[in-house]
Amino acid sequence: MVVSGPSGVGKTSVVNGLASRHAFRFSVSTTTRAPRPGETDGIEYHFVDRVEFERRIAADELLEWAEYGTNLYGTPRSWVEERLRNGDDIVLDIENRGAAQIRSSFPDAVLVFVAPPSLEALEQRLRDRGDTSEEDVQRRLSVAAEQIEEAATLYDHIVVNDNLSDAIGAVVDILAAPLDDSSEETP
């Protein structure tokens, strides 16, 4: 399952809530960005430099990858494929470009987009964080508008996070829904 949505929409909170109600393995992305205070390599992200990331792209070691700002983000291929062979449910928290790449590689993957109730509500959430500059708030809102517009054509399900408990419940229901008999392994 892919869980996507704009920055500040509550994806992490939804995935954390999902973890308490459904067993799955969470894929830890690889990034070239520097760790933030309190982040641990291998927990929040696998932190690598650009040269190593580009080596992994060239070696086809990433299922999907994209560049945001000046940083690269991607999903390690071997980890996901091994868990799928073991029959594990996998959850990826990635952006639209990565979701499109996953859809291409795994046509039966379940893609869920977590949307804000409105761009105004998203703006308030970003401002309430207290760690986002005005310039960054405006940039994130612009990206969010594009992501929301694209979501209807890319994702299987759109879950509005107006109430966190309801949003978590909706994603639990989606993950618990039986797949048809023609389904293959999906992240």
Secondary structure as the mmCIF struct_conf table of DSSP 4:
data_model
#
loop_
_struct_conf.conf_type_id
_struct_conf.id
_struct_conf.beg_label_comp_id
_struct_conf.beg_label_asym_id
_struct_conf.beg_label_seq_id
_struct_conf.end_label_comp_id
_struct_conf.end_label_asym_id
_struct_conf.end_label_seq_id
STRN STRN1 VAL A 2 SER A 4
TURN_TY1_P TURN_TY1_P1 SER A 7 GLY A 8
BEND BEND1 VAL A 9 VAL A 9
HELX_RH_AL_P HELX_RH_AL_P1 LYS A 11 ALA A 19
TURN_TY1_P TURN_TY1_P2 SER A 20 ARG A 21
BEND BEND2 HIS A 22 HIS A 22
STRN STRN2 ARG A 25 PHE A 26
HELX_LH_PP_P HELX_LH_PP_P1 SER A 27 SER A 29
STRN STRN3 THR A 30 THR A 31
BEND BEND3 THR A 32 ARG A 33
HELX_LH_PP_P HELX_LH_PP_P2 ALA A 34 ARG A 36
TURN_TY1_P TURN_TY1_P3 PRO A 37 GLY A 38
STRN STRN4 ASP A 41 ASP A 41
TURN_TY1_P TURN_TY1_P4 GLY A 42 GLU A 44
STRN STRN5 TYR A 45 TYR A 45
STRN STRN6 HIS A 46 PHE A 47
HELX_RH_AL_P HELX_RH_AL_P2 ARG A 50 ALA A 58
TURN_TY1_P TURN_TY1_P5 ALA A 59 ASP A 60
STRN STRN7 LEU A 62 TYR A 68
TURN_TY1_P TURN_TY1_P6 GLY A 69 THR A 70
STRN STRN8 ASN A 71 PRO A 76
HELX_RH_AL_P HELX_RH_AL_P3 ARG A 77 ARG A 85
TURN_TY1_P TURN_TY1_P7 ASN A 86 GLY A 87
STRN STRN9 ILE A 90 ASP A 93
HELX_RH_AL_P HELX_RH_AL_P4 ASN A 96 SER A 105
TURN_TY1_P TURN_TY1_P8 PRO A 107 ASP A 108
STRN STRN10 LEU A 111 ALA A 115
BEND BEND4 PRO A 117 PRO A 117
HELX_RH_AL_P HELX_RH_AL_P5 LEU A 119 ARG A 129
BEND BEND5 GLY A 130 GLY A 130
HELX_RH_AL_P HELX_RH_AL_P6 GLU A 134 LEU A 154
BEND BEND6 ASP A 156 ASP A 156
STRN STRN11 HIS A 157 VAL A 160
BEND BEND7 ASP A 162 ASN A 163
HELX_RH_AL_P HELX_RH_AL_P7 LEU A 164 ALA A 176
BEND BEND8 ALA A 177 ALA A 177
HELX_LH_PP_P HELX_LH_PP_P3 PRO A 178 ASP A 180
TURN_TY1_P TURN_TY1_P9 ASP A 181 SER A 182
#
